[in-house]
Amino acid sequence: MSVPSLPDQLRHFQKQQSRIVETIRQLVEIESPSDVKQAVDRLGTVVASRFAELGGRVRVHIAENFGNHLQIDFKPAGAKQKPVLLLGHMDTVYPIGTISKMPCRVAKGRLWGPGVLDMKSGIALAIHAIEALLKWNDGKLPRPVTVLLVSDEEVGSKSSRAITENLATKSAVVLVLEPAQGLAVKTARKGVCEYQLQVTGKAAHAGLDFEKGQSAIVELAKQICEISKLVDLKRGITVNVGKVNGGTRSNVVPAEAHAIIDVRVSRMGDALNIDHKLRPLKPFNRNCRIKISGGMNRPPMERTKGVADLYGKAKALAKELGWELAEAAVGGGSDGNFTAALGIPTLDGLGGIGEGAHAEHESVVTSELPRRAALLSGLITRI
């Protein structure tokens, strides 16, 4: 049997829509918050089993503080091309017990539940796309495919980044199974930096010895005003002081204050520029001390020629399937930021279509699942 035309592939996945929905439901109902290793590993066992049933060679990358990361390789005998890397994550932002408050259900043309969009629908689409390609190609994929599903993406990917980057350098392209942006795929993402600003002053009684104190909170407030000047919306630079704490009691001049700063940039050069401006900050009050720590968590995913060419191929495939595939640049980061920064052609947002990621109304549009599966199988076949 040969791989059918794209319209025929779409018709196949439309007939399989209920099975795809059921797979997503199974994954959603296995809760997997980033900070509960046992829970993520339980999901990993189920996912590994599904891919193993399809003939994938499963490799488990052990992680101590997070769930284990899954690598599944499909290598047809005699194939010499570099593999396509399908990249995703198994962890979610929802604590254990959320499923009882946000039960997984189908209603109003959508499948609802914690993690259904970000990004258990993406995992399910990979399973069903690979299953179909194996069926159409006499049990072999048309080219090598590696699937990498990590367990700590929602909390920075510290334990998985090296694995992701290593596999990306061995791959022809990276297809990221994160949710779509509306109906669009993602060809650019902002880089993410996080800084901690610590201010040390001097405590004193606010009534008896006010003048002997040096307020860390006042100093921090002045620093926040200065830092906020770095925002440049035209260049896509945002600087958000998102968390502030300090002091002990209202009648004590505060000796300590602390802020956490989120920086988003569209270009690597802007990240370096912001860093060069933050590091040398000096206190307004010479009797206070300040300390800046932190830095870049994810480099920006820039729309390079390789990314644009990959999007062009996806757009042509979508046209064959009967729709116009748009592209989008977004402010949030993903593991695709790492692979794109290495110069590997990367296309993001190939997972489910829906809304409400990380929120109570998280959902995917069930009727769009067949189109996303057909687009994914088409990319694997024709890249």
Summary of the structure (lengths in Angstrom):
residues: 383
radius of gyration: 23.7
end to end distance: 20.3
largest distance: 88.4
contacts: 1387
relative contact order: 0.18
helix: 39%
strand: 27%
